Amino acid sequence: MWLSQSDRTLVNYLARVANSLKLPLGALDADRVGRSDHDSFRRKKVPCIVVHSVTRETLPIINSKKDTLAVIQMDDYYDTYVLMAAYLAYLDYKLK
């Protein structure tokens, strides 16, 4: 996740869910990659969290000749899908 751009409460909730599912959760501030859709929400003071797939290993690959479908780790994307589905259910319960 992009920790410096994310609301701490939402980050803590995501960490709880990841921990309960025994899924890894990392933080990498993606300032060198570019902006994201969260900018407009942050400007309006809407709490947001930025979840991305950038790692220290993949950061140099972005927008390079090596940036191809072959470098995507499909198992990681599936784990992210599971994590996000559980996270949304947790937020639905927690924020009622």
C-alpha positions as CSV (number, residue, x, y, z in Angstrom):
1,M,0.0,0.0,0.0
2,W,1.0,3.6,-0.4
3,L,1.3,4.3,3.3
4,S,2.0,8.1,3.2
5,Q,-1.1,8.7,1.1
6,S,-3.4,6.5,3.2
7,D,-5.6,7.1,6.2
8,R,-4.1,5.4,9.3
9,T,-7.4,4.0,10.5
10,L,-8.1,2.4,7.1
11,V,-4.5,1.0,7.1
12,N,-5.0,-0.4,10.6
13,Y,-8.2,-2.1,9.5
14,L,-6.5,-3.6,6.4
15,A,-3.6,-4.8,8.5
16,R,-6.0,-6.6,10.9
17,V,-7.7,-8.3,7.9
18,A,-4.4,-9.3,6.3
19,N,-3.1,-10.7,9.6
20,S,-6.3,-12.7,10.2
21,L,-6.0,-14.2,6.7
22,K,-2.2,-14.7,7.2
23,L,-1.6,-12.7,4.0
24,P,1.5,-10.5,3.6
25,L,0.9,-6.7,3.6
26,G,3.7,-4.3,2.6
27,A,4.1,-0.6,2.3
28,L,5.9,1.1,-0.5
29,D,5.4,4.8,-1.1
30,A,5.0,5.0,-4.9
31,D,5.8,8.7,-5.3
32,R,8.2,8.0,-8.2
33,V,5.4,6.1,-10.1
34,G,2.9,8.9,-10.4
35,R,-0.4,10.0,-9.0
36,S,-3.6,7.9,-8.5
37,D,-7.3,8.4,-8.3
38,H,-7.1,9.0,-4.6
39,D,-5.8,12.6,-5.1
40,S,-9.3,14.1,-5.6
41,F,-10.6,12.3,-2.5
42,R,-7.7,13.5,-0.3
43,R,-8.2,17.1,-1.5
44,K,-11.9,16.8,-0.2
45,K,-10.6,15.3,3.1
46,V,-12.3,11.9,2.3
47,P,-10.4,9.1,4.1
48,C,-8.7,6.9,1.5
49,I,-6.3,4.0,1.2
50,V,-4.1,3.2,-1.8
51,V,-3.5,-0.4,-2.4
52,H,-1.1,-1.2,-5.3
53,S,1.1,-4.0,-6.5
54,V,4.4,-2.1,-6.7
55,T,7.3,-3.7,-4.8
56,R,11.0,-2.7,-4.5
57,E,11.6,-5.4,-7.1
58,T,9.0,-4.2,-9.6
59,L,9.5,-0.5,-9.2
60,P,12.3,-0.3,-11.7
61,I,10.3,-2.4,-14.2
62,I,7.4,0.0,-14.4
63,N,7.2,1.8,-17.8
64,S,10.4,0.0,-18.9
65,K,10.8,-2.6,-21.7
66,K,10.5,-5.3,-19.1
67,D,7.0,-4.1,-18.1
68,T,5.1,-7.0,-19.6
69,L,2.3,-9.4,-18.6
70,A,5.0,-12.1,-18.0
71,V,6.3,-10.3,-14.8
72,I,2.8,-10.4,-13.1
73,Q,2.7,-12.9,-10.3
74,M,-0.9,-14.2,-10.6
75,D,-0.9,-15.8,-7.2
76,D,-0.2,-12.4,-5.7
77,Y,-3.1,-10.9,-7.6
78,Y,-5.4,-13.7,-6.3
79,D,-4.2,-13.1,-2.7
80,T,-4.9,-9.4,-3.2
81,Y,-8.4,-10.2,-4.5
82,V,-9.1,-12.4,-1.4
83,L,-7.7,-9.6,0.9
84,M,-9.8,-6.9,-0.8
85,A,-13.0,-9.0,-0.6
86,A,-12.5,-9.6,3.1
87,Y,-11.5,-6.0,3.7
88,L,-14.6,-4.7,2.1
89,A,-16.7,-7.1,4.2
90,Y,-14.9,-5.9,7.3
91,L,-15.4,-2.3,6.5
92,D,-19.1,-2.9,5.9
93,Y,-19.4,-4.5,9.3
94,K,-17.1,-2.0,11.1
95,L,-18.5,1.2,9.7
96,K,-22.2,0.4,10.0
